[in-house]
């Protein structure tokens, strides 16, 4: 019986663990803070710009 090789990716899936996933998670949390009224839209936009510069 032939042996099948399984290739595993070294990169995490989009939105998963890793730098990009962490940034997405941060943006989602900030969005939730805006919806709950804890952050203003201006505060969200400023933080979002800061986070996106890290990409």
ROTOR-634612 format. One record per residue (C-alpha): x, y, z; residue in one letter. Coordinates in nm, 2 decimals. Layout:
<atoms>
+--------+--------+--------+-----+
!      X !      Y !      Z ! res !
+--------+--------+--------+-----+
!      X !      Y !      Z !   a !
...
+--------+--------+--------+-----+
</atoms>
This chain:
<atoms>
+--------+--------+--------+-----+
!      X !      Y !      Z ! res !
+--------+--------+--------+-----+
!   0.00 !   0.00 !   0.00 !   x !
!   0.15 !   0.34 !  -0.10 !   x !
!   0.23 !   0.59 !   0.17 !   x !
!   0.05 !   0.93 !   0.14 !   x !
!   0.24 !   1.24 !   0.24 !   x !
!   0.05 !   1.51 !   0.42 !   x !
!   0.17 !   1.86 !   0.37 !   x !
!   0.11 !   2.10 !   0.66 !   x !
!   0.13 !   2.47 !   0.61 !   x !
!   0.36 !   2.67 !   0.83 !   x !
!   0.13 !   2.98 !   0.81 !   x !
!  -0.17 !   3.01 !   1.03 !   x !
!  -0.51 !   3.05 !   0.86 !   x !
!  -0.64 !   3.40 !   0.80 !   x !
!  -0.80 !   3.53 !   1.11 !   x !
!  -0.64 !   3.26 !   1.32 !   x !
!  -0.35 !   3.27 !   1.55 !   x !
!  -0.05 !   3.48 !   1.45 !   x !
!   0.01 !   3.84 !   1.39 !   x !
!  -0.27 !   3.90 !   1.14 !   x !
!  -0.51 !   3.70 !   1.35 !   x !
!  -0.42 !   3.90 !   1.65 !   x !
!  -0.48 !   4.22 !   1.46 !   x !
!  -0.82 !   4.10 !   1.34 !   x !
!  -0.91 !   4.00 !   1.69 !   x !
!  -0.81 !   4.35 !   1.82 !   x !
!  -1.03 !   4.52 !   1.56 !   x !
!  -1.32 !   4.29 !   1.64 !   x !
!  -1.29 !   4.38 !   2.01 !   x !
!  -1.27 !   4.75 !   1.93 !   x !
!  -1.58 !   4.72 !   1.72 !   x !
!  -1.76 !   4.56 !   2.01 !   x !
!  -1.65 !   4.85 !   2.23 !   x !
!  -1.79 !   5.10 !   1.98 !   x !
!  -2.12 !   4.91 !   1.97 !   x !
!  -2.15 !   4.91 !   2.34 !   x !
!  -2.08 !   5.28 !   2.36 !   x !
!  -1.75 !   5.25 !   2.55 !   x !
!  -1.54 !   5.39 !   2.25 !   x !
!  -1.64 !   5.67 !   2.01 !   x !
!  -1.62 !   5.61 !   1.64 !   x !
!  -1.33 !   5.86 !   1.63 !   x !
!  -1.14 !   5.66 !   1.89 !   x !
!  -1.21 !   5.34 !   1.70 !   x !
!  -1.08 !   5.49 !   1.37 !   x !
!  -0.76 !   5.62 !   1.53 !   x !
!  -0.69 !   5.28 !   1.69 !   x !
!  -0.78 !   5.10 !   1.37 !   x !
!  -0.53 !   5.31 !   1.17 !   x !
!  -0.26 !   5.23 !   1.43 !   x !
!  -0.33 !   4.86 !   1.41 !   x !
!  -0.34 !   4.85 !   1.03 !   x !
!   0.00 !   5.02 !   1.01 !   x !
!   0.14 !   4.71 !   1.18 !   x !
!   0.05 !   4.49 !   0.88 !   x !
+--------+--------+--------+-----+
</atoms>
